[in-house]
Amino acid sequence: MKDTSDAMERGYREMLLKRSGEERLKMGCSMHATAQALVRALALAENPFASPSALKKVLFLRFYGQDFNSAVRKRILRALAKALSGAGSSVVATSICHVNSNAIMSG
């Protein structure tokens, strides 16, 4: 569905391109953080007692789950669970990006 006119899209794009790269990066990071907060809030509304590990899995599936076939998705979830269960209580990964991608892809 497209509900924005071409002229409006061009104007919006021009407005964004007038900002510095740093400003655009900050905007993107802010939008991503907001999206993560919304997904986390929904997950906690559905399961108020969800563990940090369960929340990481929900975030991964919501943001990246469709990017992988079933077999790869399962390997990633196993690696994520292993990484989170092995982390000390004071050092829990703050992002799925910390999961070793080589270990994930090698199975």
Biopython code that builds the backbone (N, CA, C, O; Angstrom):
import numpy as np
from Bio.PDB.StructureBuilder import StructureBuilder

atoms = [
    (1, "MET", "N", (0.834, -1.164, 0.000)),
    (1, "MET", "CA", (0.000, 0.000, 0.000)),
    (1, "MET", "C", (0.885, 1.236, 0.000)),
    (1, "MET", "O", (1.874, 1.302, 0.731)),
    (2, "LYS", "N", (0.534, 2.192, -0.804)),
    (2, "LYS", "CA", (1.266, 3.451, -0.862)),
    (2, "LYS", "C", (0.260, 4.582, -0.755)),
    (2, "LYS", "O", (-0.600, 4.748, -1.620)),
    (3, "ASP", "N", (0.373, 5.356, 0.310)),
    (3, "ASP", "CA", (-0.585, 6.438, 0.503)),
    (3, "ASP", "C", (0.084, 7.811, 0.510)),
    (3, "ASP", "O", (-0.512, 8.799, 0.937)),
    (4, "THR", "N", (1.330, 7.862, 0.032)),
    (4, "THR", "CA", (2.078, 9.112, -0.011)),
    (4, "THR", "C", (2.341, 9.495, -1.456)),
    (4, "THR", "O", (2.774, 8.672, -2.262)),
    (5, "SER", "N", (2.077, 10.737, -1.768)),
    (5, "SER", "CA", (2.288, 11.188, -3.149)),
    (5, "SER", "C", (3.777, 11.214, -3.472)),
    (5, "SER", "O", (4.618, 11.313, -2.579)),
    (6, "ASP", "N", (4.087, 11.125, -4.757)),
    (6, "ASP", "CA", (5.488, 11.171, -5.183)),
    (6, "ASP", "C", (6.140, 12.492, -4.783)),
    (6, "ASP", "O", (7.301, 12.516, -4.375)),
    (7, "ALA", "N", (5.398, 13.586, -4.900)),
    (7, "ALA", "CA", (5.940, 14.896, -4.535)),
    (7, "ALA", "C", (6.280, 14.946, -3.042)),
    (7, "ALA", "O", (7.317, 15.487, -2.659)),
    (8, "MET", "N", (5.422, 14.392, -2.216)),
    (8, "MET", "CA", (5.677, 14.372, -0.773)),
    (8, "MET", "C", (6.890, 13.499, -0.458)),
    (8, "MET", "O", (7.713, 13.867, 0.380)),
    (9, "GLU", "N", (7.010, 12.355, -1.115)),
    (9, "GLU", "CA", (8.172, 11.482, -0.906)),
    (9, "GLU", "C", (9.460, 12.196, -1.289)),
    (9, "GLU", "O", (10.453, 12.125, -0.564)),
    (10, "ARG", "N", (9.446, 12.888, -2.434)),
    (10, "ARG", "CA", (10.636, 13.633, -2.863)),
    (10, "ARG", "C", (10.993, 14.715, -1.839)),
    (10, "ARG", "O", (12.161, 14.877, -1.486)),
    (11, "GLY", "N", (9.996, 15.446, -1.369)),
    (11, "GLY", "CA", (10.247, 16.494, -0.381)),
    (11, "GLY", "C", (10.811, 15.943, 0.911)),
    (11, "GLY", "O", (11.716, 16.531, 1.504)),
    (12, "TYR", "N", (10.278, 14.817, 1.347)),
    (12, "TYR", "CA", (10.757, 14.189, 2.575)),
    (12, "TYR", "C", (12.200, 13.723, 2.401)),
    (12, "TYR", "O", (13.038, 13.923, 3.281)),
    (13, "ARG", "N", (12.480, 13.099, 1.256)),
    (13, "ARG", "CA", (13.838, 12.623, 0.984)),
    (13, "ARG", "C", (14.817, 13.792, 0.955)),
    (13, "ARG", "O", (15.902, 13.706, 1.531)),
    (14, "GLU", "N", (14.445, 14.879, 0.293)),
    (14, "GLU", "CA", (15.309, 16.065, 0.249)),
    (14, "GLU", "C", (15.570, 16.599, 1.652)),
    (14, "GLU", "O", (16.693, 16.980, 1.981)),
    (15, "MET", "N", (14.529, 16.622, 2.471)),
    (15, "MET", "CA", (14.669, 17.103, 3.839)),
    (15, "MET", "C", (15.663, 16.228, 4.617)),
    (15, "MET", "O", (16.509, 16.740, 5.349)),
    (16, "LEU", "N", (15.550, 14.914, 4.451)),
    (16, "LEU", "CA", (16.462, 14.006, 5.151)),
    (16, "LEU", "C", (17.892, 14.174, 4.666)),
    (16, "LEU", "O", (18.829, 14.154, 5.464)),
    (17, "LEU", "N", (18.061, 14.340, 3.364)),
    (17, "LEU", "CA", (19.411, 14.447, 2.817)),
    (17, "LEU", "C", (20.093, 15.759, 3.195)),
    (17, "LEU", "O", (21.312, 15.878, 3.069)),
    (18, "LYS", "N", (19.338, 16.724, 3.648)),
    (18, "LYS", "CA", (19.932, 17.981, 4.136)),
    (18, "LYS", "C", (20.582, 17.785, 5.495)),
    (18, "LYS", "O", (21.430, 18.582, 5.898)),
    (19, "ARG", "N", (20.199, 16.749, 6.193)),
    (19, "ARG", "CA", (20.795, 16.456, 7.498)),
    (19, "ARG", "C", (22.153, 15.795, 7.281)),
    (19, "ARG", "O", (22.405, 15.194, 6.237)),
    (20, "SER", "N", (23.012, 15.914, 8.270)),
    (20, "SER", "CA", (24.328, 15.272, 8.175)),
    (20, "SER", "C", (24.158, 13.756, 8.304)),
    (20, "SER", "O", (23.126, 13.263, 8.760)),
    (21, "GLY", "N", (25.184, 13.046, 7.894)),
    (21, "GLY", "CA", (25.165, 11.595, 8.049)),
    (21, "GLY", "C", (25.015, 11.189, 9.501)),
    (21, "GLY", "O", (24.324, 10.222, 9.821)),
    (22, "GLU", "N", (25.669, 11.935, 10.375)),
    (22, "GLU", "CA", (25.573, 11.648, 11.811)),
    (22, "GLU", "C", (24.136, 11.812, 12.304)),
    (22, "GLU", "O", (23.644, 10.985, 13.072)),
    (23, "GLU", "N", (23.466, 12.873, 11.864)),
    (23, "GLU", "CA", (22.079, 13.092, 12.280)),
    (23, "GLU", "C", (21.172, 11.980, 11.760)),
    (23, "GLU", "O", (20.286, 11.511, 12.474)),
    (24, "ARG", "N", (21.395, 11.563, 10.517)),
    (24, "ARG", "CA", (20.558, 10.488, 9.958)),
    (24, "ARG", "C", (20.803, 9.175, 10.683)),
    (24, "ARG", "O", (19.868, 8.413, 10.930)),
    (25, "LEU", "N", (22.064, 8.907, 11.025)),
    (25, "LEU", "CA", (22.380, 7.696, 11.777)),
    (25, "LEU", "C", (21.706, 7.725, 13.145)),
    (25, "LEU", "O", (21.127, 6.727, 13.575)),
    (26, "LYS", "N", (21.779, 8.866, 13.829)),
    (26, "LYS", "CA", (21.119, 8.989, 15.135)),
    (26, "LYS", "C", (19.616, 8.771, 15.012)),
    (26, "LYS", "O", (19.010, 8.125, 15.867)),
    (27, "MET", "N", (19.011, 9.307, 13.953)),
    (27, "MET", "CA", (17.571, 9.115, 13.746)),
    (27, "MET", "C", (17.251, 7.634, 13.563)),
    (27, "MET", "O", (16.295, 7.123, 14.146)),
    (28, "GLY", "N", (18.055, 6.949, 12.751)),
    (28, "GLY", "CA", (17.829, 5.527, 12.519)),
    (28, "GLY", "C", (17.988, 4.711, 13.787)),
    (28, "GLY", "O", (17.188, 3.816, 14.062)),
    (29, "CYS", "N", (19.019, 5.019, 14.559)),
    (29, "CYS", "CA", (19.240, 4.300, 15.823)),
    (29, "CYS", "C", (18.098, 4.550, 16.798)),
    (29, "CYS", "O", (17.658, 3.641, 17.502)),
    (30, "SER", "N", (17.631, 5.775, 16.830)),
    (30, "SER", "CA", (16.517, 6.110, 17.715)),
    (30, "SER", "C", (15.247, 5.352, 17.305)),
    (30, "SER", "O", (14.517, 4.842, 18.155)),
    (31, "MET", "N", (14.999, 5.285, 16.002)),
    (31, "MET", "CA", (13.814, 4.552, 15.534)),
    (31, "MET", "C", (13.928, 3.068, 15.856)),
    (31, "MET", "O", (12.945, 2.435, 16.242)),
    (32, "HIS", "N", (15.134, 2.508, 15.698)),
    (32, "HIS", "CA", (15.332, 1.091, 16.010)),
    (32, "HIS", "C", (15.126, 0.839, 17.506)),
    (32, "HIS", "O", (14.481, -0.138, 17.886)),
    (33, "ALA", "N", (15.667, 1.711, 18.349)),
    (33, "ALA", "CA", (15.496, 1.563, 19.795)),
    (33, "ALA", "C", (14.026, 1.653, 20.186)),
    (33, "ALA", "O", (13.561, 0.918, 21.057)),
    (34, "THR", "N", (13.302, 2.555, 19.538)),
    (34, "THR", "CA", (11.875, 2.683, 19.818)),
    (34, "THR", "C", (11.131, 1.420, 19.407)),
    (34, "THR", "O", (10.274, 0.930, 20.141)),
    (35, "ALA", "N", (11.461, 0.895, 18.232)),
    (35, "ALA", "CA", (10.815, -0.341, 17.773)),
    (35, "ALA", "C", (11.114, -1.489, 18.735)),
    (35, "ALA", "O", (10.223, -2.275, 19.057)),
    (36, "GLN", "N", (12.363, -1.591, 19.196)),
    (36, "GLN", "CA", (12.712, -2.641, 20.161)),
    (36, "GLN", "C", (11.931, -2.477, 21.458)),
    (36, "GLN", "O", (11.451, -3.460, 22.022)),
    (37, "ALA", "N", (11.802, -1.258, 21.929)),
    (37, "ALA", "CA", (11.063, -1.011, 23.166)),
    (37, "ALA", "C", (9.600, -1.409, 23.014)),
    (37, "ALA", "O", (9.006, -1.962, 23.939)),
    (38, "LEU", "N", (9.017, -1.130, 21.851)),
    (38, "LEU", "CA", (7.619, -1.511, 21.617)),
    (38, "LEU", "C", (7.454, -3.026, 21.593)),
    (38, "LEU", "O", (6.513, -3.554, 22.186)),
    (39, "VAL", "N", (8.354, -3.728, 20.914)),
    (39, "VAL", "CA", (8.273, -5.194, 20.851)),
    (39, "VAL", "C", (8.494, -5.793, 22.236)),
    (39, "VAL", "O", (7.803, -6.733, 22.627)),
    (40, "ARG", "N", (9.460, -5.248, 22.977)),
    (40, "ARG", "CA", (9.723, -5.742, 24.336)),
    (40, "ARG", "C", (8.502, -5.519, 25.233)),
    (40, "ARG", "O", (8.136, -6.394, 26.017)),
    (41, "ALA", "N", (7.877, -4.348, 25.116)),
    (41, "ALA", "CA", (6.690, -4.054, 25.931)),
    (41, "ALA", "C", (5.551, -5.007, 25.593)),
    (41, "ALA", "O", (4.853, -5.482, 26.489)),
    (42, "LEU", "N", (5.358, -5.290, 24.315)),
    (42, "LEU", "CA", (4.316, -6.234, 23.910)),
    (42, "LEU", "C", (4.603, -7.626, 24.468)),
    (42, "LEU", "O", (3.706, -8.293, 24.983)),
    (43, "ALA", "N", (5.863, -8.058, 24.362)),
    (43, "ALA", "CA", (6.237, -9.378, 24.876)),
    (43, "ALA", "C", (5.990, -9.460, 26.380)),
    (43, "ALA", "O", (5.503, -10.473, 26.882)),
    (44, "LEU", "N", (6.327, -8.392, 27.093)),
    (44, "LEU", "CA", (6.112, -8.391, 28.546)),
    (44, "LEU", "C", (4.633, -8.277, 28.904)),
    (44, "LEU", "O", (4.208, -8.773, 29.948)),
    (45, "ALA", "N", (3.858, -7.634, 28.054)),
    (45, "ALA", "CA", (2.407, -7.575, 28.299)),
    (45, "ALA", "C", (1.799, -8.964, 28.138)),
    (45, "ALA", "O", (0.872, -9.330, 28.860)),
    (46, "GLU", "N", (2.326, -9.735, 27.189)),
    (46, "GLU", "CA", (1.829, -11.099, 26.965)),
    (46, "GLU", "C", (2.354, -12.072, 28.011)),
    (46, "GLU", "O", (1.665, -13.025, 28.377)),
    (47, "ASN", "N", (3.588, -11.833, 28.501)),
    (47, "ASN", "CA", (4.192, -12.702, 29.505)),
    (47, "ASN", "C", (5.018, -11.838, 30.455)),
    (47, "ASN", "O", (6.216, -11.656, 30.236)),
    (48, "PRO", "N", (4.395, -11.303, 31.508)),
    (48, "PRO", "CA", (5.094, -10.388, 32.424)),
    (48, "PRO", "C", (6.322, -10.992, 33.100)),
    (48, "PRO", "O", (7.184, -10.262, 33.590)),
    (49, "PHE", "N", (6.404, -12.316, 33.127)),
    (49, "PHE", "CA", (7.521, -12.974, 33.806)),
    (49, "PHE", "C", (8.551, -13.518, 32.823)),
    (49, "PHE", "O", (9.348, -14.385, 33.182)),
    (50, "ALA", "N", (8.545, -13.018, 31.586)),
    (50, "ALA", "CA", (9.493, -13.486, 30.573)),
    (50, "ALA", "C", (10.923, -13.211, 31.030)),
    (50, "ALA", "O", (11.230, -12.140, 31.554)),
    (51, "SER", "N", (11.773, -14.184, 30.824)),
    (51, "SER", "CA", (13.188, -14.044, 31.195)),
    (51, "SER", "C", (13.899, -13.159, 30.162)),
    (51, "SER", "O", (13.389, -12.953, 29.060)),
    (52, "PRO", "N", (15.052, -12.649, 30.515)),
    (52, "PRO", "CA", (15.833, -11.886, 29.534)),
    (52, "PRO", "C", (16.131, -12.711, 28.282)),
    (52, "PRO", "O", (16.131, -12.182, 27.170)),
    (53, "SER", "N", (16.382, -14.002, 28.466)),
    (53, "SER", "CA", (16.636, -14.885, 27.330)),
    (53, "SER", "C", (15.406, -14.982, 26.425)),
    (53, "SER", "O", (15.521, -14.918, 25.201)),
    (54, "ALA", "N", (14.252, -15.134, 27.025)),
    (54, "ALA", "CA", (13.017, -15.216, 26.234)),
    (54, "ALA", "C", (12.772, -13.915, 25.477)),
    (54, "ALA", "O", (12.312, -13.937, 24.335)),
    (55, "LEU", "N", (13.078, -12.788, 26.105)),
    (55, "LEU", "CA", (12.909, -11.502, 25.430)),
    (55, "LEU", "C", (13.860, -11.365, 24.247)),
    (55, "LEU", "O", (13.476, -10.842, 23.201)),
    (56, "LYS", "N", (15.093, -11.831, 24.404)),
    (56, "LYS", "CA", (16.054, -11.791, 23.293)),
    (56, "LYS", "C", (15.545, -12.621, 22.123)),
    (56, "LYS", "O", (15.670, -12.218, 20.967)),
    (57, "LYS", "N", (14.972, -13.781, 22.429)),
    (57, "LYS", "CA", (14.437, -14.635, 21.367)),
    (57, "LYS", "C", (13.274, -13.957, 20.651)),
    (57, "LYS", "O", (13.176, -14.006, 19.425)),
    (58, "VAL", "N", (12.397, -13.325, 21.424)),
    (58, "VAL", "CA", (11.258, -12.610, 20.828)),
    (58, "VAL", "C", (11.762, -11.499, 19.916)),
    (58, "VAL", "O", (11.276, -11.337, 18.797)),
    (59, "LEU", "N", (12.742, -10.734, 20.399)),
    (59, "LEU", "CA", (13.291, -9.652, 19.585)),
    (59, "LEU", "C", (13.925, -10.191, 18.303)),
    (59, "LEU", "O", (13.697, -9.655, 17.218)),
    (60, "PHE", "N", (14.718, -11.250, 18.434)),
    (60, "PHE", "CA", (15.338, -11.833, 17.247)),
    (60, "PHE", "C", (14.283, -12.270, 16.236)),
    (60, "PHE", "O", (14.365, -11.924, 15.057)),
    (61, "LEU", "N", (13.302, -13.025, 16.694)),
    (61, "LEU", "CA", (12.282, -13.532, 15.776)),
    (61, "LEU", "C", (11.489, -12.402, 15.121)),
    (61, "LEU", "O", (11.174, -12.461, 13.932)),
    (62, "ARG", "N", (11.176, -11.389, 15.896)),
    (62, "ARG", "CA", (10.386, -10.275, 15.366)),
    (62, "ARG", "C", (11.166, -9.473, 14.326)),
    (62, "ARG", "O", (10.625, -9.120, 13.278)),
    (63, "PHE", "N", (12.437, -9.186, 14.615)),
    (63, "PHE", "CA", (13.215, -8.323, 13.735)),
    (63, "PHE", "C", (13.934, -9.071, 12.617)),
    (63, "PHE", "O", (14.093, -8.531, 11.522)),
    (64, "TYR", "N", (14.369, -10.295, 12.871)),
    (64, "TYR", "CA", (15.220, -10.976, 11.901)),
    (64, "TYR", "C", (14.742, -12.372, 11.512)),
    (64, "TYR", "O", (15.318, -12.991, 10.617)),
    (65, "GLY", "N", (13.706, -12.873, 12.164)),
    (65, "GLY", "CA", (13.274, -14.245, 11.937)),
    (65, "GLY", "C", (12.937, -14.571, 10.497)),
    (65, "GLY", "O", (13.227, -15.675, 10.035)),
    (66, "GLN", "N", (12.333, -13.646, 9.778)),
    (66, "GLN", "CA", (11.946, -13.913, 8.399)),
    (66, "GLN", "C", (13.117, -13.831, 7.424)),
    (66, "GLN", "O", (12.967, -14.151, 6.245)),
    (67, "ASP", "N", (14.276, -13.406, 7.910)),
    (67, "ASP", "CA", (15.455, -13.291, 7.052)),
    (67, "ASP", "C", (16.166, -14.630, 6.859)),
    (67, "ASP", "O", (17.076, -14.736, 6.037)),
    (68, "PHE", "N", (15.756, -15.648, 7.613)),
    (68, "PHE", "CA", (16.443, -16.931, 7.592)),
    (68, "PHE", "C", (15.455, -18.064, 7.372)),
    (68, "PHE", "O", (14.289, -17.971, 7.755)),
    (69, "ASN", "N", (15.936, -19.135, 6.749)),
    (69, "ASN", "CA", (15.071, -20.304, 6.624)),
    (69, "ASN", "C", (14.970, -20.989, 7.987)),
    (69, "ASN", "O", (15.682, -20.631, 8.926)),
    (70, "SER", "N", (14.098, -21.955, 8.081)),
    (70, "SER", "CA", (13.801, -22.590, 9.362)),
    (70, "SER", "C", (15.034, -23.208, 10.015)),
    (70, "SER", "O", (15.239, -23.060, 11.220)),
    (71, "ALA", "N", (15.848, -23.893, 9.233)),
    (71, "ALA", "CA", (17.023, -24.564, 9.792)),
    (71, "ALA", "C", (18.016, -23.549, 10.366)),
    (71, "ALA", "O", (18.528, -23.742, 11.468)),
    (72, "VAL", "N", (18.284, -22.492, 9.639)),
    (72, "VAL", "CA", (19.225, -21.471, 10.112)),
    (72, "VAL", "C", (18.644, -20.744, 11.320)),
    (72, "VAL", "O", (19.357, -20.453, 12.281)),
    (73, "ARG", "N", (17.347, -20.453, 11.264)),
    (73, "ARG", "CA", (16.688, -19.781, 12.394)),
    (73, "ARG", "C", (16.832, -20.619, 13.668)),
    (73, "ARG", "O", (17.098, -20.075, 14.739)),
    (74, "LYS", "N", (16.658, -21.929, 13.558)),
    (74, "LYS", "CA", (16.797, -22.811, 14.723)),
    (74, "LYS", "C", (18.226, -22.799, 15.251)),
    (74, "LYS", "O", (18.435, -22.787, 16.464)),
    (75, "ARG", "N", (19.220, -22.803, 14.349)),
    (75, "ARG", "CA", (20.622, -22.744, 14.784)),
    (75, "ARG", "C", (20.908, -21.430, 15.502)),
    (75, "ARG", "O", (21.612, -21.407, 16.512)),
    (76, "ILE", "N", (20.362, -20.342, 14.978)),
    (76, "ILE", "CA", (20.573, -19.038, 15.609)),
    (76, "ILE", "C", (19.948, -19.025, 17.000)),
    (76, "ILE", "O", (20.557, -18.539, 17.953)),
    (77, "LEU", "N", (18.745, -19.555, 17.117)),
    (77, "LEU", "CA", (18.074, -19.584, 18.422)),
    (77, "LEU", "C", (18.839, -20.447, 19.418)),
    (77, "LEU", "O", (18.936, -20.095, 20.594)),
    (78, "ARG", "N", (19.383, -21.573, 18.960)),
    (78, "ARG", "CA", (20.202, -22.414, 19.848)),
    (78, "ARG", "C", (21.457, -21.670, 20.288)),
    (78, "ARG", "O", (21.815, -21.692, 21.466)),
    (79, "ALA", "N", (22.125, -21.011, 19.340)),
    (79, "ALA", "CA", (23.341, -20.260, 19.667)),
    (79, "ALA", "C", (23.022, -19.099, 20.606)),
    (79, "ALA", "O", (23.793, -18.805, 21.520)),
    (80, "LEU", "N", (21.910, -18.454, 20.385)),
    (80, "LEU", "CA", (21.490, -17.352, 21.243)),
    (80, "LEU", "C", (21.230, -17.858, 22.661)),
    (80, "LEU", "O", (21.667, -17.241, 23.632)),
    (81, "ALA", "N", (20.524, -18.973, 22.779)),
    (81, "ALA", "CA", (20.245, -19.553, 24.097)),
    (81, "ALA", "C", (21.545, -19.956, 24.794)),
    (81, "ALA", "O", (21.711, -19.736, 25.994)),
    (82, "LYS", "N", (22.462, -20.548, 24.028)),
    (82, "LYS", "CA", (23.744, -20.970, 24.598)),
    (82, "LYS", "C", (24.546, -19.754, 25.066)),
    (82, "LYS", "O", (25.117, -19.772, 26.156)),
    (83, "ALA", "N", (24.591, -18.712, 24.257)),
    (83, "ALA", "CA", (25.338, -17.508, 24.616)),
    (83, "ALA", "C", (24.747, -16.853, 25.847)),
    (83, "ALA", "O", (25.487, -16.388, 26.713)),
    (84, "LEU", "N", (23.428, -16.808, 25.941)),
    (84, "LEU", "CA", (22.785, -16.162, 27.076)),
    (84, "LEU", "C", (22.897, -17.002, 28.339)),
    (84, "LEU", "O", (23.036, -16.455, 29.432)),
    (85, "SER", "N", (22.839, -18.333, 28.204)),
    (85, "SER", "CA", (22.932, -19.181, 29.398)),
    (85, "SER", "C", (24.353, -19.221, 29.934)),
    (85, "SER", "O", (24.559, -19.458, 31.125)),
    (86, "GLY", "N", (25.332, -18.993, 29.074)),
    (86, "GLY", "CA", (26.727, -19.006, 29.504)),
    (86, "GLY", "C", (27.203, -17.683, 30.048)),
    (86, "GLY", "O", (28.281, -17.605, 30.638)),
    (87, "ALA", "N", (26.408, -16.628, 29.858)),
    (87, "ALA", "CA", (26.822, -15.305, 30.320)),
    (87, "ALA", "C", (26.664, -15.201, 31.831)),
    (87, "ALA", "O", (25.715, -15.738, 32.404)),
    (88, "GLY", "N", (27.586, -14.517, 32.462)),
    (88, "GLY", "CA", (27.479, -14.268, 33.900)),
    (88, "GLY", "C", (26.306, -13.350, 34.174)),
    (88, "GLY", "O", (25.830, -12.661, 33.272)),
    (89, "SER", "N", (25.841, -13.334, 35.396)),
    (89, "SER", "CA", (24.662, -12.540, 35.725)),
    (89, "SER", "C", (24.889, -11.053, 35.502)),
    (89, "SER", "O", (23.937, -10.320, 35.234)),
    (90, "SER", "N", (26.138, -10.592, 35.608)),
    (90, "SER", "CA", (26.393, -9.171, 35.406)),
    (90, "SER", "C", (26.785, -8.844, 33.972)),
    (90, "SER", "O", (26.886, -7.673, 33.606)),
    (91, "VAL", "N", (27.009, -9.882, 33.153)),
    (91, "VAL", "CA", (27.420, -9.642, 31.780)),
    (91, "VAL", "C", (26.489, -10.401, 30.850)),
    (91, "VAL", "O", (26.828, -11.473, 30.349)),
    (92, "VAL", "N", (25.321, -9.836, 30.626)),
    (92, "VAL", "CA", (24.369, -10.435, 29.700)),
    (92, "VAL", "C", (24.449, -9.647, 28.413)),
    (92, "VAL", "O", (24.464, -8.417, 28.434)),
    (93, "ALA", "N", (24.502, -10.355, 27.281)),
    (93, "ALA", "CA", (24.595, -9.674, 25.989)),
    (93, "ALA", "C", (23.432, -8.707, 25.841)),
    (93, "ALA", "O", (22.287, -9.049, 26.137)),
    (94, "THR", "N", (23.729, -7.505, 25.386)),
    (94, "THR", "CA", (22.683, -6.502, 25.234)),
    (94, "THR", "C", (22.087, -6.501, 23.846)),
    (94, "THR", "O", (21.129, -5.773, 23.587)),
    (95, "SER", "N", (22.627, -7.292, 22.958)),
    (95, "SER", "CA", (22.148, -7.299, 21.584)),
    (95, "SER", "C", (22.413, -8.658, 20.979)),
    (95, "SER", "O", (23.403, -9.310, 21.313)),
    (96, "ILE", "N", (21.538, -9.089, 20.092)),
    (96, "ILE", "CA", (21.781, -10.362, 19.419)),
    (96, "ILE", "C", (23.014, -10.277, 18.542)),
    (96, "ILE", "O", (23.534, -11.306, 18.111)),
    (97, "CYS", "N", (23.487, -9.082, 18.270)),
    (97, "CYS", "CA", (24.679, -8.913, 17.450)),
    (97, "CYS", "C", (25.907, -9.505, 18.126)),
    (97, "CYS", "O", (26.909, -9.761, 17.458)),
    (98, "HIS", "N", (25.853, -9.726, 19.428)),
    (98, "HIS", "CA", (26.999, -10.275, 20.145)),
    (98, "HIS", "C", (27.120, -11.787, 19.988)),
    (98, "HIS", "O", (28.126, -12.369, 20.392)),
    (99, "VAL", "N", (26.122, -12.421, 19.416)),
    (99, "VAL", "CA", (26.209, -13.866, 19.208)),
    (99, "VAL", "C", (27.205, -14.119, 18.084)),
    (99, "VAL", "O", (27.155, -13.455, 17.049)),
    (100, "ASN", "N", (28.084, -15.049, 18.276)),
    (100, "ASN", "CA", (29.128, -15.349, 17.306)),
    (100, "ASN", "C", (28.513, -15.875, 16.018)),
    (100, "ASN", "O", (27.979, -16.984, 15.996)),
    (101, "SER", "N", (28.581, -15.095, 14.947)),
    (101, "SER", "CA", (27.946, -15.481, 13.686)),
    (101, "SER", "C", (28.619, -16.687, 13.063)),
    (101, "SER", "O", (27.953, -17.450, 12.364)),
    (102, "ASN", "N", (29.920, -16.898, 13.284)),
    (102, "ASN", "CA", (30.570, -18.083, 12.741)),
    (102, "ASN", "C", (30.006, -19.343, 13.369)),
    (102, "ASN", "O", (29.771, -20.331, 12.674)),
    (103, "ALA", "N", (29.789, -19.320, 14.661)),
    (103, "ALA", "CA", (29.221, -20.483, 15.356)),
    (103, "ALA", "C", (27.797, -20.746, 14.871)),
    (103, "ALA", "O", (27.380, -21.898, 14.749)),
    (104, "ILE", "N", (27.076, -19.709, 14.604)),
    (104, "ILE", "CA", (25.700, -19.863, 14.146)),
    (104, "ILE", "C", (25.660, -20.532, 12.782)),
    (104, "ILE", "O", (24.925, -21.498, 12.578)),
    (105, "MET", "N", (26.439, -20.024, 11.864)),
    (105, "MET", "CA", (26.377, -20.506, 10.489)),
    (105, "MET", "C", (27.023, -21.882, 10.326)),
    (105, "MET", "O", (26.676, -22.620, 9.404)),
    (106, "SER", "N", (27.959, -22.236, 11.212)),
    (106, "SER", "CA", (28.586, -23.536, 11.083)),
    (106, "SER", "C", (27.782, -24.638, 11.749)),
    (106, "SER", "O", (28.093, -25.820, 11.603)),
    (107, "GLY", "N", (26.739, -24.245, 12.485)),
    (107, "GLY", "CA", (25.820, -25.209, 13.019)),
    (107, "GLY", "C", (26.086, -25.678, 14.376)),
    (107, "GLY", "O", (25.340, -26.505, 14.901)),
]
sb = StructureBuilder()
sb.init_structure("model")
sb.init_model(0)
sb.init_chain("A")
sb.init_seg("    ")
for serial, (resi, resn, name, xyz) in enumerate(atoms, 1):
    if name == "N":
        sb.init_residue(resn, " ", resi, " ")
    sb.init_atom(name, np.array(xyz, "f"), 0.0, 1.0, " ", f" {name:<3s}", serial, name[0])
structure = sb.get_structure()
